[in-house]
Amino acid sequence: MTLKFSRLGECRPSLGEGPVWDDRRHCLFFVDIRAPAVHAIRLDGSGFRTWPMPSLTGSIGLAESGRIIVALQQAVAILDPDSGDLQPLIEITGEPARNRLNDGKVGPDGAFWVGSMDMVHEGRTPSGSLYRIDGRGKLSVARSHCLGVSNGLAWSGDGRTMFHADSHQGWIDRIAFDAASGSLGQIVRIVDASPAELGKPDGAACDIEDGYWSAGVFGGRLNRWSPEGTLLDSTPLPVRTPTMPCFCGDDLKTLVLTSLREPEQGDPDGGILLIGRSPVAGVPVQRWRDQ
């Protein structure tokens, strides 16, 4: 498929990540991890807003109450975007000091799923974990101390499959998922090592035809995989460092991608938001069941 992207708005975060479409407010929320903040923007580039955060901010999820669940460095908090109030929810204990929370998303079970990563580039170790946080704030560990950079969380349209990636180790897993309980079943590695020319598997989203769209960071690609690990499409992008796609708009056919500003990696235009149209609609992301 042929996809074309243009720049959305004038904002340019240091490390844009975690875009999520709010169908109630008709805007896109996303984070800047390094200059920690939650941002919002409309699809026409207007209405840009910012809520500064107290520590590195890996990802967010929308809540049924209208609030936003926020993954901070080693804690999770709740943001009220109307008042700007930020309330602590839980501390993540047992993480090495060099780790932080990274990619997170609300699953079909109404829980917020978030993984961690080793922040040290040289000698990075697979010490990260994957956590599940239900609407009452109860935390459980789904995958323990086996992840270099937890990433790529997304669910199929029927809610029976979760995808999970590791940007450091280069793999993508397909995991059987019970939407009623949030329990994980059989794990199948569909991509063992993403080819260098496709980039490392970063943030992701699913479409209604069971395609898994993965941002190929440092490869400048948007890759669409089948559930079996077949590469269906690979679209070149105007930035080398895309970080996550998000399906937006009333028909969920508007694609927005965040990106990373990393001029030393040969990408002087990184950090911008990209917007384009998809021929297939995305799977709507669920809301954290805090009500």
N, C-alpha and C positions, 0 to 999 in steps of 0.2 A: 504494500500500500504506500501511496505517496503522501507524506505529511509535510506541511510547511509551518514554520514557527516564526513569530515576531516577538519583539520585546514588549512586556507588560509593565506599564508604569515606569517611574524613574528611580525607584528604590534599588539599592544595590547592597544587600547584606553581605557580611564577611563570609558566613557559612549558612546559606539559606537551606532550610530542611523542613520536613514534616508538614507539607501543605495538606489542608483538609477543607472541603467545601461545606459551608454552612447554608443549607437550603432555606433556613428560616430567616436569616439576616441577609441572604443573597450576597455573600462575600466569601473570600478565601482567607483563612487564617494560616499562618506559617510561622516558623521560628528562625531566629538568627542564633546559632549555637555559640559562636565566639563572642560577639557583642551582644550578650544575652538579652533577648527580648522576644515577646510574642507580637506579631504584626498582623494587620488585616488590610485587605485591598479588594476593591470591586473589579469585575472582569473588564470594565472599560478603563481601568487605571485610576479611577477616582476613589475618594473615601479612605485614603491611606491613614492608618492609625498604628500606634506603638504603645506597648506596655512593657517597660523595662523589667527584667528579672534579676534576682539576687545572685545567681550563679549560672554556670554553663547550662544551657537549656536544650535538651536533645529532641523533644517531640511533644506533641499535644494530642488531645482527643476531645471531641465535643460531648457534653453531657445532656441528658434529658432535661435537666433543670435550666439549661441555657448557659451554664457555666462551662469552664474549660479545665480539663485535667492536664497538668503540666509536669513533665519529667525534667527535674532539675539535675544537678550534678550527681548527687547520691540521695535524693529525696524526691517526693512527689507532693505537689501542692495543687490547690484549686483556685483558679482565677475567675472572678466575676468581671467580665469585660464591660459591663454597664457602670459599675462603681469603681473599678480598678483595684478592688480589694483582693489580696492574695492570702490564702489561708493554708497552713501546712496540713498535709494529710498523713503521710508516713515517712519515716527514714528507712533507707535501704541499708540494712546491716549485713556484714559478711562480705562486702565487696573490698578488694584490695584498694589501697589509697590511690593508686595510679589509674583506677578505672572510673568511668562515668556512665550514666545512662545515655542511651542513644535512640535509635528508631523505636517508635511506639505507635500503636493504633488500637482502636476499639474493635473487638471481634463480634461475630454474630451472637455470642453468649452475653453480650452487654458488659463485658469486662475490658479493662485497659491492659493490653499486653505491651510490655516494654523490655528491651534487652540492654545489656551493658557491653562495654568495650574497654580494651586497654588503650590508654591515651598515648603511650610511649611508642613512637614509630620504630625506633631502632630497638630490636629485641622484643617486639610485641609478642605477648604470649596469649594462648587461648584460655583466658581466665574469666571471660564474661559469662553471664547467665541470662536466662529469659524468665521474666516474671509475669504473673497474672494478678491483677488487682480488681476485685469485684466492686460493686456499687456501694458497699459498706466500708470500703477501704481495707478489706482483708487481703493480705498478700500471700501468694504461694509461688514456689519455684517450679518451673516447667522443664527447664534445661539448665544444668548446673555446671559452671566453671569449664565450659568447653568451647567458648566462642571468642574469636579474636576481635571482630567488629560485628556485633549483632545488627542485622539489617533486613530489609526487604519483606517485612510483614504484610501480608495481604490474604484475603479469603475469596474463595469461589462464590459464585452467585447463589448456589444452593446451601452455602454455609458448611459444607461437609469436608472441605479441604482448606488447610492453611498452608501458605508458602512462607518460607523463612530462609534467609541467606546470610552468608558471612563474607563481608567485603574483603577481609584480610586473607582468608583461606580460599576464597573464590568459588565456593559452592552454593547451590540452591537446593533446598529440600522441599518435598511435597509431603505433608503430614495429614493423616486422617484426623478429622476434627468432629467432636460431639458438641453441637451448638447448644444443647440443653444443659450440659454440665461444664463445658469448657475443657473437657479432658482430651488429651492427645492420644492417637493410636499409632498405627504403623508409619514409620518414617522411610521415605524413599528419596535417595539422592538423585535428582534429575539432571543436575549439572555438577560435575565433580570439580572442574576447574575451568572457569570462564576464559575463553581465548583472549589474549592481551589486546587484540585489535577491537574487541567489543567492550573493553573497559571492565572494571571490577563491578560486581553486582551490588548496587546501592539500594535506595528506596524503591518501592514498587507499588503497583495497583493492578487489580484484575478487571477484565471486561466481561460482558454478559455472554460471550462466546467461549469462555474458559481460557482466554489468553492472559498470560502473566507478563505485564509490562514492567521492565526493570531498567532503571537508569544506569548506563554504563559509564561510571565516573572514571575520568582520566582516559577514556576512549572516545568521548564525544558522541556517544550513541544512545538511542532509545531502543532497547531490545525487547521483542515480544516473543515469549516462549510458550510452547504448548505444555500441558500438564505432564507430558512424558519427557520433556526436556529437548524437544525439537525447536530449533530457531525458526520462527515463522516469518519475522521481519526484523530488520535492523536499520533504523533511520539515522542518518548523520545529522548532527545538531550544530548550531552556530557557536556553541561553547564546548570546551573539552571536558568540563567538569559538572555535568548534570548530576543532581543528587536524588530527586524523587519526582515521579509524575503523579498527577491528581486529576481525576475526572470531575468536571464542574458543570454548572449551568442547569437549567430546567430539564434538558434532555440528557445530561451527563455525557455529552459528546464534545465538550470543550476541554482540551488538555492544557494544564499548566504544569510547568516544570520549574523547580527551584535549582539553584546551582551554587557552586563554591567559588569564591574569589581566591585564586592561587596564582598570581602572576609569575612566580618563580617556576611554576609547572608549565609555562608556555601558553597560558590562557588569560590574556589581558582583559578579556570581556567577561570572565566568569563572575558569578555573584548576581547576575540579572535574573529576572523572572521571564520565562518564555511561555507564549500562549499560541495555541493552534487548534485545529478541528480534527476530530477522529471520526472515521466512518462507522465505528462501533461504539456503543454506549458502555460506560463503566458500571461496575457494581457499586451501589451506594454504600458508603461506610456507615457503620452503626453508631449509636450514641451510648455513652457510658450510663448505665442504669443507676443513677444516684437518687431516683425517686421511686 
